[in-house]
Amino acid sequence: MWKYKNKKIESIEDVPEGAVGFVYEITHIPSGKKYIGKKVLVHRRTKPPLKGYKRKRVTYVESDWKTYYGSSDEVKQLLTESSESKFKREILHFCDNKKTLSYLETKELFNRSVLENQDKYFNKNIQGKWYPKDTQ
């Protein structure tokens, strides 16, 4: 279950209108370590045209955001070793476009100095460009 400003977000109807995704913080309660990331709510799928037509068909499919716990291998490992109740999932920002989504995730990562505080955060890089070794 996700929380946003102490409100439960359990379905797409609970999400603010126009939001395409959100920036989140996942906390491993026993260790206190956190993971900051972003998640898109809906994916665009392009299908081939129907027989006799030229235009491709576009459909939208809801992502796995309800059950998502981040892309960190450490978090995934802890999740297999323990239960979901050992984690707290909080939405920091809802975003109405993907550009803002990427910007706010990157801003949160740099503002929290996740690369300098590897004992407090699971994040191992920022956008695949900056790593802890770059901060020394």
Contacts in CASP RR format, 6 or more apart in sequence:
PFRMAT RR
TARGET T0000
AUTHOR 0000-0000-0000
METHOD contacts of the structure
MODEL  1
MWKYKNKKIESIEDVPEGAVGFVYEITHIPSGKKYIGKKVLVHRRTKPPL
KGYKRKRVTYVESDWKTYYGSSDEVKQLLTESSESKFKREILHFCDNKKT
LSYLETKELFNRSVLENQDKYFNKNIQGKWYPKDTQ
1 8 0 8 1.000
1 9 0 8 1.000
1 10 0 8 1.000
1 89 0 8 1.000
2 8 0 8 1.000
2 9 0 8 1.000
2 10 0 8 1.000
2 24 0 8 1.000
2 65 0 8 1.000
2 66 0 8 1.000
2 89 0 8 1.000
2 90 0 8 1.000
2 91 0 8 1.000
3 9 0 8 1.000
3 88 0 8 1.000
3 89 0 8 1.000
3 90 0 8 1.000
3 91 0 8 1.000
4 22 0 8 1.000
4 90 0 8 1.000
4 91 0 8 1.000
4 94 0 8 1.000
7 14 0 8 1.000
8 14 0 8 1.000
9 15 0 8 1.000
9 91 0 8 1.000
10 66 0 8 1.000
11 66 0 8 1.000
12 41 0 8 1.000
12 62 0 8 1.000
15 22 0 8 1.000
15 41 0 8 1.000
15 94 0 8 1.000
16 94 0 8 1.000
18 96 0 8 1.000
19 41 0 8 1.000
19 94 0 8 1.000
19 95 0 8 1.000
19 96 0 8 1.000
20 40 0 8 1.000
20 41 0 8 1.000
20 42 0 8 1.000
20 95 0 8 1.000
20 96 0 8 1.000
20 97 0 8 1.000
20 98 0 8 1.000
20 101 0 8 1.000
21 38 0 8 1.000
21 39 0 8 1.000
21 40 0 8 1.000
21 41 0 8 1.000
21 65 0 8 1.000
21 94 0 8 1.000
21 95 0 8 1.000
21 101 0 8 1.000
22 38 0 8 1.000
22 39 0 8 1.000
22 41 0 8 1.000
22 65 0 8 1.000
22 91 0 8 1.000
22 92 0 8 1.000
22 93 0 8 1.000
22 94 0 8 1.000
22 95 0 8 1.000
22 101 0 8 1.000
23 36 0 8 1.000
23 37 0 8 1.000
23 38 0 8 1.000
23 91 0 8 1.000
23 92 0 8 1.000
23 93 0 8 1.000
23 95 0 8 1.000
23 101 0 8 1.000
23 104 0 8 1.000
23 105 0 8 1.000
23 108 0 8 1.000
24 36 0 8 1.000
24 37 0 8 1.000
24 38 0 8 1.000
24 39 0 8 1.000
24 89 0 8 1.000
24 90 0 8 1.000
24 91 0 8 1.000
24 92 0 8 1.000
25 34 0 8 1.000
25 35 0 8 1.000
25 36 0 8 1.000
25 37 0 8 1.000
25 89 0 8 1.000
25 90 0 8 1.000
25 92 0 8 1.000
25 108 0 8 1.000
26 34 0 8 1.000
26 35 0 8 1.000
26 69 0 8 1.000
26 70 0 8 1.000
26 75 0 8 1.000
26 87 0 8 1.000
26 88 0 8 1.000
26 89 0 8 1.000
26 90 0 8 1.000
27 33 0 8 1.000
27 34 0 8 1.000
27 87 0 8 1.000
27 88 0 8 1.000
27 90 0 8 1.000
28 34 0 8 1.000
28 75 0 8 1.000
28 78 0 8 1.000
28 86 0 8 1.000
28 87 0 8 1.000
28 122 0 8 1.000
29 86 0 8 1.000
29 87 0 8 1.000
29 88 0 8 1.000
30 82 0 8 1.000
30 86 0 8 1.000
32 120 0 8 1.000
33 119 0 8 1.000
33 120 0 8 1.000
33 121 0 8 1.000
33 122 0 8 1.000
34 120 0 8 1.000
34 121 0 8 1.000
34 122 0 8 1.000
35 70 0 8 1.000
35 72 0 8 1.000
35 75 0 8 1.000
35 121 0 8 1.000
35 122 0 8 1.000
35 123 0 8 1.000
36 92 0 8 1.000
36 105 0 8 1.000
36 108 0 8 1.000
36 109 0 8 1.000
36 112 0 8 1.000
36 114 0 8 1.000
36 121 0 8 1.000
36 123 0 8 1.000
37 70 0 8 1.000
37 71 0 8 1.000
37 105 0 8 1.000
37 108 0 8 1.000
37 109 0 8 1.000
37 123 0 8 1.000
38 101 0 8 1.000
38 102 0 8 1.000
38 104 0 8 1.000
38 105 0 8 1.000
39 63 0 8 1.000
39 65 0 8 1.000
39 68 0 8 1.000
39 70 0 8 1.000
40 63 0 8 1.000
40 65 0 8 1.000
40 98 0 8 1.000
40 101 0 8 1.000
41 62 0 8 1.000
41 63 0 8 1.000
41 65 0 8 1.000
42 60 0 8 1.000
42 61 0 8 1.000
42 62 0 8 1.000
42 63 0 8 1.000
43 60 0 8 1.000
43 61 0 8 1.000
43 62 0 8 1.000
43 63 0 8 1.000
44 58 0 8 1.000
44 59 0 8 1.000
44 60 0 8 1.000
45 58 0 8 1.000
45 59 0 8 1.000
45 60 0 8 1.000
45 61 0 8 1.000
46 56 0 8 1.000
46 57 0 8 1.000
46 58 0 8 1.000
47 56 0 8 1.000
47 57 0 8 1.000
47 58 0 8 1.000
47 59 0 8 1.000
48 56 0 8 1.000
48 57 0 8 1.000
49 55 0 8 1.000
49 56 0 8 1.000
49 57 0 8 1.000
50 57 0 8 1.000
69 75 0 8 1.000
69 76 0 8 1.000
69 79 0 8 1.000
69 84 0 8 1.000
69 87 0 8 1.000
69 89 0 8 1.000
70 76 0 8 1.000
72 122 0 8 1.000
72 123 0 8 1.000
72 124 0 8 1.000
74 122 0 8 1.000
75 87 0 8 1.000
75 122 0 8 1.000
78 86 0 8 1.000
78 87 0 8 1.000
79 87 0 8 1.000
92 104 0 8 1.000
92 108 0 8 1.000
93 104 0 8 1.000
95 101 0 8 1.000
95 104 0 8 1.000
102 127 0 8 1.000
106 126 0 8 1.000
106 127 0 8 1.000
109 115 0 8 1.000
109 123 0 8 1.000
109 126 0 8 1.000
110 126 0 8 1.000
112 121 0 8 1.000
114 120 0 8 1.000
114 121 0 8 1.000
114 123 0 8 1.000
114 126 0 8 1.000
115 123 0 8 1.000
115 125 0 8 1.000
115 126 0 8 1.000
115 130 0 8 1.000
115 131 0 8 1.000
115 132 0 8 1.000
115 134 0 8 1.000
115 135 0 8 1.000
116 132 0 8 1.000
116 135 0 8 1.000
118 132 0 8 1.000
124 131 0 8 1.000
124 132 0 8 1.000
125 131 0 8 1.000
END
